[in-house]
Amino acid sequence: MLYFLPMVTLQLTDDGQKRRVLWILSLCQAGAMLIWYNFAAVIPLLRGEWCLTNDQLGTLLSAFQLGYVIAVVFTGWLTDKYGGRLIFTLSAVETGLAGLGFILFADGFESALLWRTLAGLGQGGLYVPGMQILSRWYPGKERGKAIGIYTCSTVAAYGSAYYIASTLAATYSWQTGLFWTTIWAFPAALAVYILVKEKQPAVAEKQMLPSAAPQFTLTNTAAWLMIAGYVGHMWELYAFWGWLGAYMTHAFTFHGYAASEALAYGGIAAAACTAMGGFSPALLGWVSDRSGRCLSAAAAMLISGSCALIFGWLATMPLWILLTVGLVYGFFIVADSAIYKAGLTELVLPHALGAALGIQSVLGFGITVITPRLFGAIVDSYSWGWAFSFLAIGPLAGIISLVLLRRLPDSHRMASGRR
């Protein structure tokens, strides 16, 4: 009888262990990712202090995304080879050091370009390793909700960065705002390395026959359509987040607020709109577990794309209208984020999961290298209205990809299939 005691103990504690891993990863990722939009929160200050154009500011936003993409090219392979825990830890340390480098040494466009690119490199080793760890702890029927919660922690970090950095920058300095949204990367790295346990693929998954799921190749149409939907989603998402604070500050300035007040209130408004996505990925991930990945994601993109067409034209309208649309936009623009990851984990074999997620991230974040800079150029040449309307291209393309995916037999491999 004693022979079975360890097995029984494992069964009794397995649910608790996976919940523990989920919450530790989520909290640590939130701490390490505060650096992502702390720069965006102080754009109005740096624009004046360093005499930067919107095109240059868009380039700095894109440089961070480029660093992320470069890292993600290798992150999937490294995660498969060395494990997600180690890659997450090293990446968090690197991004923290790069963030401190920006605070201490950046004094203009060229130096800022270097340090933001380096910070993006570090961020590229956080999200994908965490997803791989979670995909091994959670079965497919629970994966959408789990990855949704994990994604919520990312959005919470973005919103918190806007609030903390803009408030401290308006009161003290932009360096102070960036410092208190950078240092948390180091305790996050330590906590993940010490507290997170990785789980090897289940025996059943290891013994899965090649015929049970398609390989991740150029002929895996379903997987590529899921990735295409993710690219459409990302076309819109990171340009919106990156420019949201500057746009809100612009709106408050138009309504007569002083520069420091406009920065603080604009940052708080941007934080509130971003924070609306702090729970929507988990909610829609849960919905997609029951109602289908494609239908849930397409509905979210339809709403966010509609918001993109009108949001940039509302700066001169009463602020309550701008904020109402912004809150709706902030909720739906990120609500479908977890669905593309969860769906992809169901469309490829487990041993290729790290590489598949890596390719998805490379292509998805690759498009975010382009859109923030184009957004800034459109603002300089035309207006905020045309810049936000330009973002609606992504949701349109994403919806088309998901409709095509839903018609394929392989869509039944995902939770709820075509329903």
C-alpha positions in Angstrom: 0.0 0.0 0.0 2.8 2.4 0.8 4.0 1.9 -2.8 1.0 3.9 -4.1 1.2 6.8 -1.5 3.5 9.0 -3.6 1.2 8.6 -6.6 -1.9 9.4 -4.6 -0.2 12.5 -3.2 0.8 13.7 -6.7 -2.8 13.3 -7.8 -4.1 15.2 -4.8 -1.7 18.1 -5.3 -1.4 18.3 -9.1 -4.3 20.9 -9.4 -2.7 23.0 -6.7 0.7 22.8 -8.3 -0.6 23.9 -11.7 -2.5 26.8 -10.2 0.6 27.8 -8.2 2.7 27.8 -11.4 0.1 29.9 -13.2 -0.1 32.6 -10.6 3.7 32.8 -10.0 4.4 33.0 -13.7 1.6 35.6 -14.2 2.8 37.9 -11.3 6.4 37.6 -12.3 5.7 38.3 -15.9 3.7 41.4 -14.9 6.7 42.7 -12.9 9.2 42.0 -15.6 7.0 43.5 -18.4 6.3 46.9 -16.7 9.2 48.2 -18.8 7.3 47.6 -22.1 5.2 50.7 -22.0 6.9 52.8 -19.4 8.6 54.6 -22.3 5.3 55.2 -24.0 4.0 56.8 -20.8 6.7 59.6 -20.9 6.6 60.2 -24.7 5.1 63.7 -24.2 8.1 64.7 -22.0 10.8 63.2 -24.2 9.3 64.7 -27.3 10.0 68.2 -26.0 13.2 67.5 -24.1 14.9 65.7 -27.0 13.1 67.5 -29.8 11.7 64.3 -31.3 9.2 64.0 -34.2 6.3 61.5 -34.0 8.1 59.6 -36.8 11.2 59.2 -34.5 9.0 58.3 -31.5 7.3 55.7 -33.7 10.7 54.4 -34.6 11.7 54.0 -30.9 8.5 52.1 -30.3 9.2 49.9 -33.3 12.8 49.4 -32.2 11.6 47.8 -29.0 9.4 45.5 -31.0 12.3 44.6 -33.3 14.4 43.6 -30.4 11.5 41.4 -29.2 11.2 39.8 -32.6 15.0 39.1 -32.9 14.9 37.3 -29.5 11.7 35.3 -30.3 13.4 33.9 -33.4 15.6 31.9 -30.9 13.3 31.7 -27.9 11.2 28.9 -29.1 14.2 26.7 -29.9 16.0 27.6 -26.7 12.9 26.9 -24.7 12.5 23.5 -26.2 16.2 22.7 -25.5 16.8 24.3 -22.1 13.4 24.7 -20.6 11.2 27.7 -20.1 12.2 28.5 -16.5 15.9 29.2 -17.3 15.1 31.3 -20.5 12.5 33.3 -18.6 15.0 34.0 -15.8 17.9 35.1 -18.0 15.6 37.3 -20.1 14.1 39.1 -17.2 17.6 39.9 -15.9 18.7 41.2 -19.3 15.6 43.4 -19.8 16.1 44.9 -16.3 19.7 45.8 -17.1 18.7 47.3 -20.4 16.0 49.4 -18.7 18.5 50.8 -16.2 20.8 51.5 -19.1 18.2 53.6 -20.8 17.6 55.6 -17.6 21.3 56.2 -17.0 22.7 56.7 -20.5 19.9 57.6 -23.0 20.1 61.3 -23.9 18.6 61.5 -27.4 17.2 59.5 -30.3 20.3 57.4 -31.2 21.1 56.3 -27.6 17.5 55.7 -26.9 17.3 53.5 -30.0 20.1 51.3 -28.7 18.7 50.8 -25.2 15.1 50.3 -26.2 16.2 47.6 -28.7 18.2 45.8 -26.0 15.2 46.0 -23.7 13.0 44.4 -26.4 15.5 41.6 -26.7 15.0 40.7 -23.0 11.3 40.8 -23.3 11.4 38.3 -26.1 12.3 35.6 -23.7 9.4 35.9 -21.2 6.0 35.2 -22.9 6.7 32.2 -25.0 8.6 30.2 -22.3 5.7 30.9 -19.9 3.2 29.7 -22.4 5.1 26.5 -23.0 5.3 25.8 -19.3 1.6 26.3 -18.9 0.6 24.2 -21.9 2.3 21.3 -20.2 0.5 21.8 -17.0 -3.0 22.4 -18.4 -5.0 20.1 -20.8 -6.6 21.5 -23.9 -10.0 22.0 -22.3 -8.5 24.3 -19.6 -5.8 25.9 -21.7 -7.7 28.8 -23.1 -8.6 30.1 -19.6 -5.1 29.5 -18.3 -3.3 31.2 -21.1 -5.9 33.9 -20.9 -5.0 34.6 -17.2 -1.4 34.6 -18.2 -2.1 37.1 -20.9 -4.1 39.3 -18.5 -0.9 39.7 -16.4 0.8 41.2 -19.5 -2.0 43.7 -20.0 -2.0 44.5 -16.3 1.7 45.3 -16.6 1.1 47.6 -19.6 -1.7 49.5 -17.8 0.3 49.8 -14.6 3.3 51.1 -16.4 1.2 53.9 -17.9 -0.2 54.8 -14.6 3.0 54.6 -12.5 5.4 56.1 -15.0 3.2 59.0 -16.1 2.2 59.9 -12.6 5.8 59.9 -11.2 7.2 61.6 -14.3 4.7 64.4 -14.0 5.5 64.9 -10.3 9.3 64.2 -10.4 11.0 63.3 -13.6 10.8 60.8 -16.5 13.8 59.0 -15.0 11.9 58.4 -11.7 8.9 57.1 -13.6 11.0 54.6 -15.6 13.1 53.5 -12.6 10.1 52.3 -10.6 8.7 50.4 -13.6 12.1 48.7 -14.3 13.5 47.3 -11.1 10.8 44.7 -10.6 12.4 42.6 -13.4 15.1 41.4 -11.0 12.9 39.9 -8.2 10.7 38.4 -10.9 13.7 36.6 -12.4 14.6 35.2 -9.0 11.1 34.1 -8.1 10.6 32.2 -11.3 13.9 30.4 -11.0 13.3 29.3 -7.5 9.5 28.7 -7.3 8.4 27.6 -10.8 8.4 23.8 -11.5 8.4 22.6 -15.1 6.4 19.6 -16.1 7.5 17.2 -18.8 5.0 16.3 -21.5 2.6 13.6 -20.4 3.5 10.0 -21.5 0.4 10.0 -23.7 1.5 13.1 -25.5 5.0 11.8 -26.0 3.6 8.6 -27.5 1.2 10.5 -29.8 1.2 9.1 -33.3 2.1 11.4 -36.1 -1.3 10.8 -37.6 -3.0 12.1 -34.4 -2.1 15.7 -35.2 -0.5 17.4 -38.2 3.2 18.3 -38.2 4.0 22.0 -38.1 5.0 22.4 -41.7 4.2 24.6 -44.7 1.3 22.3 -45.5 -0.4 22.7 -42.1 -3.0 25.1 -43.4 -4.9 25.3 -40.1 -1.9 26.3 -38.1 -0.9 28.9 -40.6 -4.4 30.4 -40.7 -4.3 30.6 -36.9 -1.0 32.4 -37.1 -2.4 34.8 -39.8 -5.3 35.6 -37.5 -2.8 36.5 -34.8 -0.8 38.7 -37.2 -4.0 40.7 -38.0 -4.6 41.0 -34.2 -1.1 42.3 -33.6 -1.2 44.8 -36.5 -3.7 46.8 -34.4 -2.8 46.0 -30.8 0.7 47.3 -30.1 0.4 50.5 -32.2 -2.8 51.2 -30.1 -1.0 50.6 -26.8 2.1 52.4 -27.8 0.4 55.6 -28.9 -2.6 55.6 -26.5 -0.9 57.7 -23.9 0.3 60.4 -26.3 -3.2 60.5 -27.9 -4.9 60.9 -24.6 -2.5 63.6 -23.5 -3.2 65.4 -26.8 -6.9 65.2 -26.1 -6.6 66.6 -22.6 -4.3 69.4 -23.9 -7.0 70.2 -26.6 -9.5 70.6 -23.8 -7.4 73.2 -22.0 -5.4 71.3 -19.5 -1.9 72.4 -18.6 1.0 70.3 -19.9 1.7 68.6 -16.6 -2.0 67.9 -15.9 -2.5 66.7 -19.4 0.4 64.2 -19.0 -0.9 62.9 -15.7 -4.5 62.7 -16.7 -3.7 61.3 -20.1 -1.6 58.6 -18.5 -4.3 57.7 -16.1 -6.9 57.5 -19.0 -4.5 55.4 -21.0 -3.9 53.1 -18.0 -7.7 52.8 -17.5 -8.3 51.9 -21.2 -5.4 49.4 -21.1 -6.5 47.9 -17.8 -9.8 47.0 -19.4 -7.8 44.2 -21.1 -6.5 43.1 -17.7 -9.4 40.5 -17.5 -10.8 40.3 -21.0 -8.3 37.6 -22.3 -9.2 35.3 -19.5 -12.9 35.9 -20.0 -12.8 35.4 -23.8 -10.4 32.5 -23.4 -13.0 30.8 -21.2 -15.7 31.5 -23.7 -13.6 30.1 -26.5 -13.1 26.8 -24.5 -16.9 26.4 -24.8 -18.0 28.3 -27.9 -15.1 27.8 -30.2 -11.8 29.6 -30.9 -12.6 31.1 -34.3 -16.0 32.5 -33.5 -14.9 34.1 -30.2 -11.8 35.7 -31.7 -13.6 37.0 -34.8 -16.3 38.6 -32.7 -13.6 40.5 -30.6 -11.8 41.7 -33.8 -15.1 42.9 -35.3 -15.7 45.2 -32.3 -12.1 46.4 -32.0 -11.8 47.1 -35.7 -15.0 49.2 -35.5 -13.6 51.1 -32.6 -10.4 51.8 -34.6 -12.4 53.5 -37.3 -13.9 56.1 -34.9 -11.5 56.4 -31.9 -8.9 58.8 -33.4 -11.6 61.3 -34.5 -12.9 61.8 -30.9 -10.2 64.0 -29.4 -12.3 67.1 -29.9 -15.5 65.5 -28.6 -16.5 65.7 -24.9 -14.0 63.7 -22.9 -16.6 61.2 -21.6 -17.3 60.1 -25.1 -13.6 59.6 -25.8 -13.1 57.7 -22.6 -16.2 55.5 -23.1 -15.1 54.4 -26.6 -11.5 54.0 -25.3 -12.6 51.6 -22.5 -14.6 49.5 -24.9 -11.7 49.5 -27.3 -9.2 48.6 -24.6 -11.4 45.6 -23.6 -11.9 44.0 -27.0 -8.6 44.8 -28.7 -6.8 42.3 -26.5 -9.6 40.0 -25.5 -8.7 37.5 -28.2 -4.9 37.4 -27.5 -4.9 34.0 -25.6 -7.1 32.3 -28.2 -4.4 32.3 -30.9 -1.9 30.7 -28.6 -4.3 28.1 -27.2 -5.6 27.3 -30.6 -2.1 26.8 -32.0 -1.2 24.4 -29.1 -4.1 22.2 -30.3 -3.1 22.2 -34.0 0.5 21.0 -33.8 2.3 18.2 -32.1 3.7 18.7 -28.6 7.3 18.3 -29.5 7.1 21.2 -31.9 5.1 23.5 -29.7 8.0 25.8 -28.7 9.0 26.3 -32.3 5.4 26.8 -33.4 4.7 29.4 -30.7 8.0 31.0 -31.6 7.2 31.4 -35.3 3.7 32.7 -34.3 5.4 35.3 -32.1 8.0 36.2 -34.7 5.4 36.9 -37.4 2.9 38.5 -35.0 5.5 40.8 -33.4 7.2 41.3 -36.7 4.3 43.3 -37.9 4.5 45.4 -34.8 7.9 46.6 -35.9 6.1 48.3 -38.8 2.8 49.6 -37.5 3.9 51.9 -34.7 6.3 53.8 -37.0 3.7 54.0 -39.8 1.2 55.3 -37.2 3.5 58.1 -36.1 4.2 59.0 -39.7 0.4 59.2 -40.4 -0.1 61.5 -37.4 2.7 63.8 -38.7 1.3 63.9 -42.2 -2.4 63.6 -41.7 -4.1 63.3 -38.3 -4.8 61.0 -35.3 -8.1 60.0 -36.9 -6.5 58.6 -40.0 -3.8 56.9 -37.9 -6.2 54.9 -35.8 -8.4 54.1 -38.8 -5.3 52.6 -40.5 -5.2 50.1 -37.7 -8.6 48.6 -38.7 -6.8 46.8 -41.6 -5.5 44.2 -39.2 -8.8 43.0 -37.7 -10.3 42.8 -41.2 -7.5 40.5 -42.3 -7.7 38.5 -39.1 -11.5 37.9 -39.4 -11.0 36.6 -43.0 -8.3 34.1 -41.7 -10.5 32.8 -38.9 -13.5 32.3 -41.2 -11.3 30.2 -43.5 -9.9 28.3 -40.6 -13.4 27.5 -39.2 -14.3 25.8 -42.5 -11.3 23.3 -42.3 -11.7 19.8 -40.8 -8.7 20.4 -38.6 -10.6 23.1 -36.8 -12.2 20.3 -34.8 -8.9 19.7 -33.1 -9.4 22.9 -31.1 -11.7 23.1 -28.1 -15.3 23.1 -29.1 -14.3 22.7 -32.7 -16.4 24.8 -35.1 -19.1 25.7 -32.6 
